[in-house]
Amino acid sequence: MAIDLRAAFENEPPVLDFIWPGFLAGTVGALVAPGATGKSFWALEAAMSIACSVAGGDLVGLTPAHTGRVVYLAGEDPPPALMCRIHAIGKHLNQQAREAITENLTLEPIMGQRMNVMDNRHLARVIEFCGDARLIVLDTLSRIHCLDENSNGDMARLVGTLEHVAASTGASILYLHHVSKGSAREFQTDQQQAARGASALIDNARWCGFVAKMTEKEAECLSDHPYDRQPIGNDRRGHFVRFGVSKQNYDATPLDRWYSRQGGGVLLPVELVEARQESNKKVWRGCA
């Protein structure tokens, strides 16, 4: 149906519905990171934030305006590993939040099932299964297709198919994806084009977030102790990851935020401050 231009000129526009700040409902987004960084934990905790209709379930601090059913299709991990993650996250949730998440989150292991959304039969099953979802998480993108990730034409078709799922269900689609080897080697995993494969994967998505490991330099100039402001240091930097947004089309880009890795891999927000280091009786403020 064509846009009514006269009505658009004369009437107040509709209020945009965001899954979380910047990620518009009914669109396709990406979360990009190297392997073993924490993107699956972040995505699972984000899924719980959207699924939880009571206080206490928003561990990653997304503050969603609306909640609803979430379908998480887990293609990389077997059920026992997923159970371990759920148990670890559950230690940080109250009973009411657990019940609400249980009601609204469907975690479906698809490892080994050779799902292919480019196959019409598989696509129809996904649309039917996710018909009333607000958010669909695909972990990871490589597990749900058989196309050439280095082909812009193939990846444009793939993202277009995910947009069809979004249009058919009303849900937003978040796919998880790995960075290229070059981006990881150059410590540029927070850049918009850090994703592995064709540029269409991110160019055609409407939102892109990243999870990045703390670098040695960041460990030298940041502290998790606001009083003495001692640097985190290289031996502890593995406990922290940075989340940010490298692309969004419908809102201002938010500031990056830090998470500390808890027992079992759970990510919780943490406030980091600029570290103070004494060198020749001068205060070094090295993050510049």
C-alpha positions, 0 to 999 in steps of 0.5 A: 500500500502506497504512503498517503503523502498528504496525510504524512505532510499534515498529521503527526507521524506515528511513534516509532516502536523500538525493541530496545533503543535504536532497534526498530520493531519489524526490522533486521539487525546484527550483533557482531563479535569474535568467537568466545567474546560473549555475544551469545550471552549478551543476546540471551540476556537481551532476549530475556530483557524483552521477554520479561514483563516484570521488574528484575529481568533486564540484566543488560540494561536495555530498558525496553519500553515494551515486552513480548514473546521471544524466540531464540534459535540456538544453532551453535550449542547443544542443549546441555550447554544452553541449560548451563547458561540459563542456570547461570543467568537465573542466579541473578534473577528473582523468582518473578522474573524467572516466571515471566521469562519462562512464559515468554521466551522460547529457546530452541536448539537447532544445532545439527538440524541443517536449517536453511531459511532459503528453502521455502519449506524451512522458511514457512516453518520458521514463520509459523513457529514465530508468528506471535513473536516480538523478537527472533534471535538467530545464533548464528547466521551461518547456521541458517543458510547455505549461501556464499557469505562473500557474495553481496548478491547472496547476502542481500537475498539472505537479509531480504529473506529475513526481512520477509520473516519480519514482515510476515510475523511483525517481529524484529530479527537479530542475527549473530555473526562473527567478525573477519580475521583481519578485523580481529587481528587489527583490533577493529571489531567495533567497526561497522564493516568488521563483519565477516563476509560481504558488506551487504550483511551490514549495509542491508541491516538497520541496526548493528551492535558489537561486543568487543574484548577489553584491549591492553590499552583500555586495561591500562587506562580504565579502573573498576575501583572509583576510589583508588582508580587503580588500572584494571591491568592485563591480568584482569582485562579478560573479565570485561567486554564492551558493547556498542552500536556501530550502526542504527538508522532510526535514532541517535547512536548511544554511548558504549557500555561495559560489562563484567563477566560473572560466574558461568559467563554472565554479563552484568553492567559495570561502571568504569572510570579513568585510571590514575597512574603515578609516573614522574609525579604526574597523573597519566590520563591515557585514554585520550 
